[in-house]
Amino acid sequence: MKAMVGMSGGVDSSVAAWMVLQEGLECLGGTLRLHSFGCGGEDGVRDAAAVARRMGIAHYVFDFQDLFREQVILPFARAYAQGLTPNPCIRCNQYLKFGAMLQTALDLECEYVVTGHYARIRRENGRYLLYRAADRAKDQSYFLAGLTQHQLAHTKFPLGELTKPQVRDIAQAQGFVTAGKRDSQDICFIPDGDYAAFLARLTGEAAPAGDFLDREGNVVGRHRGAVCYTVGQRRGLGLAMGEPVYVCGKDMAANTVTVGPNEALFSAALRAGDWNWYPFPALTEPMEVTAKIRHSQFDREATVYPAAEGFARVEFKEPQRAISPGQAVVLYQGDMVVGGGTITEAL
């Protein structure tokens, strides 16, 4: 069998390539050029090529910059302009790494795409199922919960059973130049984390200032652009109201940001759409699950209920803080991913 290894130039993808070679698969390395820095930048291309040479496998660079802009950057910008909190890494996995790269691999007569993601795939009852990685601290199943049955059928995650220290030990033992590289952080195309500045550069327009409102609709201050704030934010508001206040909501049409006390941020449920289910094609009855509404949090006990037109309602055992439309919600039973969707509303 033949596999294309997505080699970003980091330690994880380097070790993933080495591991599938040990399995006896014929391999070639593929690096996606997505933009001029970070993931797909020159440093990553150089390091990926060096590791491929050391392992004696062919290495290719695929220029997906236009597709990345069309499928990831522009949808991210549009969502932010609508007041949503999108997750571009999930979309990149769907459309680039396991979309365009997988199709390229199949065109080159490869049966699998291999990446350095920390997750596991199993086949049970005729379905491909996604599971958390053995190393919970590095688990990336949240970012992979949009992958389809077709994509999982042609994917391998060799690092799913390993810890990060084990991966670095392998890279060191093999003499890979990537052995000591730091993990990538934040959104790869916004390395400084300043979303508002990035959007201003992209659109050529600075965000317009507007009013901060309290929950009764009274003006309590001026903000520097609604797009600059996220639900739950406290720092950087510049408001003196006698008690801590947080961003509770945004009206992009009116360019207002509503603030309130921390308790105003809690919701008992959410509505989500664009679901991708794993144990079954569609949710048809209520199900006890645990749910994550952001990658950085622990999952919480909940019940998911099917709703009309492919939507589902997730009700939590305890109210959750700062549920943000546009973000992903991912449901689990133990280590198995039940499904993932996009939050449309906090309830």
C-alpha positions as CSV (number, residue, x, y, z in Angstrom):
1,M,0.0,0.0,0.0
2,K,1.0,3.6,-0.7
3,A,0.5,6.6,1.6
4,M,1.0,10.4,1.3
5,V,2.2,11.9,4.6
6,G,1.2,15.4,5.2
7,M,4.5,16.9,6.4
8,S,4.2,20.4,7.9
9,G,7.8,20.6,8.9
10,G,7.0,19.9,12.5
11,V,8.0,17.0,14.8
12,D,4.6,15.3,14.8
13,S,4.3,14.8,11.1
14,S,8.0,13.8,10.9
15,V,7.4,11.0,13.4
16,A,4.1,10.0,11.7
17,A,6.0,9.5,8.4
18,W,8.7,7.4,10.2
19,M,6.0,5.2,11.8
20,V,4.1,4.3,8.6
21,L,7.4,3.5,7.0
22,Q,8.0,1.0,9.8
23,E,4.6,-0.5,9.0
24,G,6.0,-1.3,5.5
25,L,3.9,1.3,3.6
26,E,5.4,2.9,0.5
27,C,5.4,6.6,1.4
28,L,5.8,10.0,-0.1
29,G,5.8,13.3,1.7
30,G,3.5,16.2,0.8
31,T,3.8,19.7,2.2
32,L,0.9,22.1,1.6
33,R,1.9,25.7,0.9
34,L,-0.9,27.6,2.4
35,H,0.7,31.0,2.9
36,S,4.1,32.6,3.2
37,F,4.7,32.0,6.9
38,G,3.9,29.4,9.6
39,C,2.2,26.3,8.4
40,G,3.2,25.9,4.8
41,G,5.8,28.7,5.0
42,E,9.4,28.4,3.8
43,D,10.8,27.1,7.1
44,G,8.2,24.3,7.2
45,V,8.9,23.3,3.6
46,R,12.7,23.3,4.3
47,D,12.4,21.1,7.4
48,A,9.9,18.7,5.9
49,A,12.2,18.2,2.9
50,A,15.2,17.6,5.2
51,V,13.3,14.9,7.1
52,A,12.0,13.3,3.9
53,R,15.6,13.1,2.6
54,R,16.8,11.5,5.8
55,M,14.1,8.8,5.4
56,G,14.8,8.4,1.7
57,I,11.3,9.2,0.5
58,A,10.1,11.6,-2.2
59,H,8.9,15.0,-1.1
60,Y,6.4,17.2,-2.9
61,V,5.2,20.7,-2.3
62,F,1.6,21.5,-3.3
63,D,0.6,25.2,-3.7
64,F,-2.9,25.5,-2.1
65,Q,-2.6,29.2,-1.3
66,D,-5.6,30.2,-3.4
67,L,-7.7,27.4,-2.1
68,F,-6.7,28.2,1.5
69,R,-7.7,31.8,1.0
70,E,-11.1,30.8,-0.6
71,Q,-12.0,28.0,1.8
72,V,-10.5,29.2,5.1
73,I,-9.4,32.8,5.3
74,L,-12.4,34.5,3.5
75,P,-15.0,32.4,5.4
76,F,-13.2,33.2,8.6
77,A,-13.4,36.9,7.8
78,R,-17.0,36.8,6.8
79,A,-18.0,34.9,10.0
80,Y,-16.2,37.5,12.2
81,A,-17.9,40.3,10.3
82,Q,-21.2,38.7,11.3
83,G,-20.3,38.6,14.9
84,L,-19.5,34.8,15.0
85,T,-16.5,33.1,16.5
86,P,-15.3,30.7,13.8
87,N,-12.7,27.9,14.1
88,P,-10.6,28.0,10.9
89,C,-8.5,24.9,11.9
90,I,-11.6,22.7,11.7
91,R,-12.4,24.1,8.2
92,C,-8.8,23.7,7.1
93,N,-8.9,20.0,8.1
94,Q,-12.2,19.5,6.2
95,Y,-11.3,21.3,3.0
96,L,-7.5,21.3,2.8
97,K,-5.7,18.6,4.7
98,F,-8.4,15.9,4.3
99,G,-10.1,17.4,1.3
100,A,-7.7,18.7,-1.4
101,M,-4.7,16.8,-0.1
102,L,-6.6,13.6,0.1
103,Q,-7.8,14.0,-3.4
104,T,-4.3,14.8,-4.6
105,A,-3.1,11.6,-2.8
106,L,-5.8,9.5,-4.4
107,D,-4.9,11.0,-7.8
108,L,-1.3,9.8,-7.2
109,E,-2.6,6.3,-6.4
110,C,-2.1,6.6,-2.7
111,E,-4.6,4.8,-0.5
112,Y,-4.1,6.9,2.6
113,V,-3.3,10.3,3.8
114,V,-1.2,10.2,7.0
115,T,-0.9,13.1,9.4
116,G,0.6,13.9,12.8
117,H,-2.7,14.6,14.5
118,Y,-3.3,13.1,17.9
119,A,-6.5,11.0,17.5
120,R,-7.5,7.5,16.7
121,I,-9.7,5.9,14.0
122,R,-11.5,2.5,14.4
123,R,-14.0,0.7,12.1
124,E,-17.0,-0.8,13.9
125,N,-20.3,-2.0,12.5
126,G,-19.5,-0.8,9.1
127,R,-18.8,2.8,10.2
128,Y,-15.5,4.6,10.7
129,L,-15.4,6.1,14.1
130,L,-13.2,8.8,15.6
131,Y,-11.7,8.5,19.0
132,R,-9.7,10.7,21.3
133,A,-5.9,10.2,21.5
134,A,-4.4,8.2,24.3
135,D,-2.6,11.4,25.4
136,R,-5.6,13.5,26.5
137,A,-3.3,16.5,26.9
138,K,-2.6,16.5,23.1
139,D,-5.9,15.1,21.9
140,Q,-7.0,16.9,18.7
141,S,-10.3,15.1,18.0
142,Y,-12.2,18.4,18.6
143,F,-10.6,19.8,15.5
144,L,-11.2,16.6,13.4
145,A,-14.9,16.2,14.2
146,G,-15.9,17.4,10.7
147,L,-14.2,14.6,8.9
148,T,-16.5,12.4,6.8
149,Q,-16.7,8.6,6.5
150,H,-14.9,8.8,3.2
151,Q,-12.1,10.9,4.7
152,L,-11.6,8.7,7.7
153,A,-11.6,5.6,5.5
154,H,-8.5,7.0,3.7
155,T,-6.7,8.4,6.8
156,K,-4.1,7.2,9.3
157,F,-3.2,8.8,12.6
158,P,0.0,6.9,13.7
159,L,0.5,9.1,16.8
160,G,-2.9,8.3,18.4
161,E,-1.5,5.9,20.9
162,L,1.7,7.9,21.8
163,T,2.4,10.8,24.2
164,K,4.2,13.9,23.1
165,P,7.4,13.0,25.0
166,Q,7.5,9.6,23.2
167,V,7.2,11.4,19.8
168,R,10.1,13.7,20.6
169,D,12.2,10.8,21.8
170,I,11.6,9.0,18.4
171,A,12.5,12.2,16.5
172,Q,15.6,12.7,18.5
173,A,16.7,9.1,18.0
174,Q,16.2,9.4,14.3
175,G,18.2,12.6,14.1
176,F,15.3,14.6,12.6
177,V,15.9,18.4,12.4
178,T,12.4,18.9,13.7
179,A,13.0,17.0,17.0
180,G,13.2,20.2,19.1
181,K,10.8,22.4,17.2
182,R,8.1,24.1,19.3
183,D,4.4,23.3,18.7
184,S,2.5,25.7,16.6
185,Q,0.1,28.0,18.5
186,D,-3.0,30.0,17.7
187,I,-4.3,30.5,14.2
188,C,-1.5,29.9,11.7
189,F,-2.4,32.9,9.4
190,I,-2.7,35.3,12.3
191,P,0.6,34.5,14.2
192,D,0.4,37.6,16.4
193,G,-3.2,36.8,17.5
194,D,-4.5,40.3,16.5
195,Y,-7.7,39.3,14.7
196,A,-8.9,42.9,14.3
197,A,-5.7,44.1,12.6
198,F,-5.7,41.1,10.3
199,L,-9.2,41.7,9.2
200,A,-8.4,45.4,8.6
201,R,-5.4,44.4,6.4
202,L,-7.6,41.9,4.6
203,T,-10.5,44.2,3.9
204,G,-8.6,47.5,3.8
205,E,-11.1,49.0,6.3
206,A,-10.6,49.7,10.0
207,A,-13.4,48.5,12.3
208,P,-15.7,51.5,13.1
209,A,-16.0,52.6,16.7
210,G,-19.3,52.3,18.4
211,D,-21.2,52.1,21.7
212,F,-20.9,49.8,24.7
213,L,-24.3,49.1,26.1
214,D,-25.4,47.7,29.4
215,R,-28.1,45.0,29.4
216,E,-30.9,47.6,29.6
217,G,-29.6,49.3,26.5
218,N,-28.0,52.3,28.1
219,V,-24.7,53.6,26.6
220,V,-21.9,53.1,29.0
221,G,-18.9,53.8,26.9
222,R,-17.3,53.6,23.4
223,H,-15.6,50.6,21.9
224,R,-13.0,50.4,19.1
225,G,-15.0,48.2,16.8
226,A,-17.4,45.3,17.6
227,V,-15.3,42.9,15.6
228,C,-12.5,43.4,18.2
229,Y,-14.4,41.7,21.0
230,T,-15.5,38.1,21.8
231,V,-18.2,36.9,24.1
232,G,-16.9,36.4,27.6
233,Q,-14.1,38.9,27.2
234,R,-13.2,41.1,30.3
235,R,-9.8,42.5,29.6
236,G,-9.3,45.5,27.4
237,L,-12.8,46.9,27.6
238,G,-11.7,50.2,29.3
239,L,-14.9,50.6,31.2
240,A,-15.2,51.7,34.9
241,M,-18.5,50.5,36.1
242,G,-17.9,49.8,39.7
243,E,-17.8,46.0,39.2
244,P,-16.2,43.6,36.7
245,V,-18.2,43.4,33.4
246,Y,-17.8,41.1,30.4
247,V,-18.9,41.1,26.8
248,C,-22.3,39.4,26.8
249,G,-23.3,40.0,23.1
250,K,-22.7,41.9,19.9
251,D,-25.1,43.5,17.4
252,M,-23.0,43.8,14.2
253,A,-25.7,45.7,12.3
254,A,-25.9,48.4,15.0
255,N,-22.2,48.1,15.8
256,T,-22.9,47.8,19.5
257,V,-21.3,45.6,22.2
258,T,-23.4,44.6,25.3
259,V,-21.6,44.1,28.6
260,G,-22.8,42.7,31.9
261,P,-21.9,40.7,34.9
262,N,-20.3,37.3,34.7
263,E,-23.5,35.5,35.6
264,A,-25.1,36.8,32.4
265,L,-22.8,34.7,30.4
266,F,-24.2,31.3,31.4
267,S,-26.6,29.3,29.2
268,A,-28.3,26.0,29.9
269,A,-28.4,24.8,26.3
270,L,-27.4,25.5,22.7
271,R,-28.7,24.9,19.2
272,A,-26.3,23.7,16.5
273,G,-26.4,22.7,12.8
274,D,-24.1,21.4,10.1
275,W,-23.7,18.1,12.1
276,N,-21.4,15.3,11.2
277,W,-22.3,12.0,13.0
278,Y,-20.0,9.0,13.5
279,P,-21.9,6.0,15.0
280,F,-24.9,6.6,12.8
281,P,-25.8,8.7,9.7
282,A,-28.2,11.0,11.6
283,L,-29.4,11.6,15.2
284,T,-33.0,10.2,15.6
285,E,-33.5,10.1,19.4
286,P,-32.1,11.8,22.5
287,M,-28.7,10.7,23.6
288,E,-26.7,11.1,26.8
289,V,-23.2,12.6,25.9
290,T,-20.5,14.8,27.2
291,A,-19.9,18.0,25.1
292,K,-17.1,20.4,24.5
293,I,-17.9,24.0,23.3
294,R,-14.2,24.9,22.8
295,H,-11.1,22.9,22.5
296,S,-9.5,24.2,25.7
297,Q,-12.2,23.1,28.1
298,F,-13.1,19.8,29.6
299,D,-16.3,18.2,28.2
300,R,-19.5,18.5,30.3
301,E,-22.4,16.2,30.8
302,A,-25.3,16.9,28.5
303,T,-28.2,15.4,26.5
304,V,-28.5,16.0,22.8
305,Y,-31.9,16.1,21.1
306,P,-32.7,15.9,17.4
307,A,-34.4,19.0,15.9
308,A,-35.9,19.9,12.6
309,E,-33.9,20.4,9.4
310,G,-30.8,18.6,10.7
311,F,-30.3,20.8,13.7
312,A,-29.8,19.5,17.3
313,R,-30.3,20.9,20.7
314,V,-27.7,20.2,23.4
315,E,-28.9,20.6,27.0
316,F,-26.3,20.7,29.7
317,K,-26.6,19.3,33.2
318,E,-25.1,22.6,34.5
319,P,-25.2,26.0,32.7
320,Q,-22.1,26.7,30.6
321,R,-20.2,30.0,30.3
322,A,-19.8,32.0,27.1
323,I,-21.3,29.7,24.5
324,S,-20.3,31.3,21.2
325,P,-22.2,31.0,17.9
326,G,-19.8,30.0,15.1
327,Q,-17.7,27.8,17.4
328,A,-17.8,24.0,17.1
329,V,-19.6,21.8,19.6
330,V,-18.2,18.2,19.8
331,L,-20.0,15.4,21.5
332,Y,-18.5,12.3,23.1
333,Q,-19.3,9.0,24.8
334,G,-16.2,8.1,26.7
335,D,-13.4,8.5,24.1
336,M,-15.6,8.1,21.1
337,V,-16.6,11.1,19.2
338,V,-20.4,11.0,18.6
339,G,-20.6,14.0,16.4
340,G,-19.6,17.6,15.8
341,G,-21.6,20.6,14.7
342,T,-21.5,24.4,14.5
343,I,-23.2,26.4,17.3
344,T,-25.9,28.7,16.0
345,E,-27.4,30.0,19.2
346,A,-27.0,29.9,23.0
347,L,-30.3,29.1,24.7
